[in-house]
Each structure stands twice: as structure tokens, then as C-alpha cells.
Amino acid sequence: MALTPFTGTVTAATLNANFDDKTSTITSQALLGQVDYDIYHRALAFSGTGTAVADFQDFTLDDDCELRIIRVTVEDGTAGRTVSATLTQTDGDTSFLVDQTISVTAATIVGTTNASTDYRTVTQPIRVRLLKGVSYRLTLATSAGPVTRLQGTIVVRTIRRSA
């Protein structure tokens, strides 16, 4: 059904028909589940060093999602430090991440730099689905010395679960 244009007196039947038409359109689009959103963790005056767990954020998704991008952004006054953002399962298992290492690294410069891995490209060998109810961890780390600001971000897209 198409929207009925308003001309002259607007009747309740016309309003109801237009409302029902748009409600069904919104519902059908919502069922597609194509919503992208970011999950990020930011650390200011980040003082982690080495391979020890530096800083992390645990999260559990409310819906099944596809991993789209993982990104790390760093701001610092010293060049040459390596920083990373890594996505893991909180319990240390790797089965819900297809036994893959989901990580991105960047080298600091004097200023701000970032690096990302785009899992939407055809050159990526895997597609990772993050399942609702599973606890995941976004970990930030630096190789040596503190950095001014460090942020790890993952971009996910909600997807419909197949029966």
C-alpha cells in the first residue's frame, strides 16, 4: 500500500491507513537487523607496559553481531612505542572467535595515529560472528612506557540469528 496524500478533510481512515503502511515498513526494515555500532575503551594517561594485561573492558552483546572493524588510536609525545587493541573471550577460550587472534597494532608518533583491520574486505580470510550472551574483552596494551591517550574500538553489525 502507498501513502494516501492529504487533500481536503483528513479522515481517520486515511490516517490509520498511512500509519499502518509505515508501521509495516519500519517493522520489515527492523527485522533485517542491519545496525552498526561501536564498542570502545579509552584510557587516558595510560601507563601499561610490556605484555601484562594493561587495561581492558568486558562486555556482553544483547544480540548476535558480525565483527566489522577493530581499531586502535593512540596519542603520545614519543615516537616508536607499539600499542595494541585485542578482542578475546573473557574466559580465555577461543572457540567463539573461530580460534583467531583478533588484534591490531600501531606505532606511536609525536601526535595522534591509528591503525585498523577491516573484516569486511574480501582479503580477510575469516568472518567472525560475536554471539549474544558470550562475554568478550577488549584489551589495550603498550610495549614500553606510558602514552597520553589510548583507545581501542570494535565496530559490529547486528545480524539475525538463523534457526
C-alpha positions, -999 to +999 in steps of 0.1 A: +000+000+000+012+035-007+007+066+014-025+084+007-018+122+002-038+145+025-062+166+005-092+185+019-105+169+051-083+143+066-103+113+078-094+088+105-094+061+079-067+079+059-046+085+090-049+048+100-040+036+066-009+058+064+001+048+099-004+010+092+016+014+060+046+030+076+045+007+106+048-024+084+077-007+065+095+001+098+089-034+111+102-051+079+133-030+080+139-036+117+138-073+110+168-070+088+189-062+118+215-042+099+226-018+127+263-009+130+276+004+163+309+009+182+322-006+214+352+012+227+375+015+256+396+046+262+425+050+287+439+085+295+474+088+308+478+051+300+507+036+319+507-001+309+539-017+298+551-049+283+529-080+278+510-077+311+473-071+308+473-033+305+437-022+306+405-038+295+367-036+292+345-066+294+311-066+276+283-090+266+263-083+235+225-082+235+222-096+200+243-116+176+268-094+157+293-096+129+327-081+137+333-054+111+364-035+122+389-034+150+409-002+155+434+013+179+441+051+182+470+065+202+481+100+211+516+105+225+546+128+226+571+100+219+576+080+187+582+043+183+561+026+210+539-002+199+503-002+211+476-028+205+439-035+209+429-071+212+395-088+213+393-120+233+367-141+252+367-132+289+371-169+299+402-174+277+385-198+253+388-191+216+360-212+201+336-183+198+363-163+179+369-191+154+402-197+171+416-165+156+436-137+171+416-105+167+442-078+172+455-046+157+488-027+165+501+007+158+534+025+164+532+059+182+543+091+166+546+126+181+509+133+178+480+110+170+480+079+149+457+049+144+455+015+127+426-007+119+418-041+105+387-042+083+370-076+084+345-066+057+371-068+029+374-097+006+411-102+015+402-112+051+401-150+054+375-151+081+342-136+092+337-135+129+303-137+145+301-125+181+273-142+198+249-127+223+254-139+259+291-146+254+314-123+275+341-106+254+371-085+264+387-055+246+422-052+259+446-023+254+484-027+257+516-008+251+551-022+245+571+003+266+563+033+287+531+053+292+511+070+264+489+101+267+457+086+253+449+051+240+416+039+226+405+005+212+374+003+192+354-025+175+327-019+151+300-046+150+268-051+129+238-068+144+226-098+124+196-121+125+202-155+141+193-183+117+171-210+131 
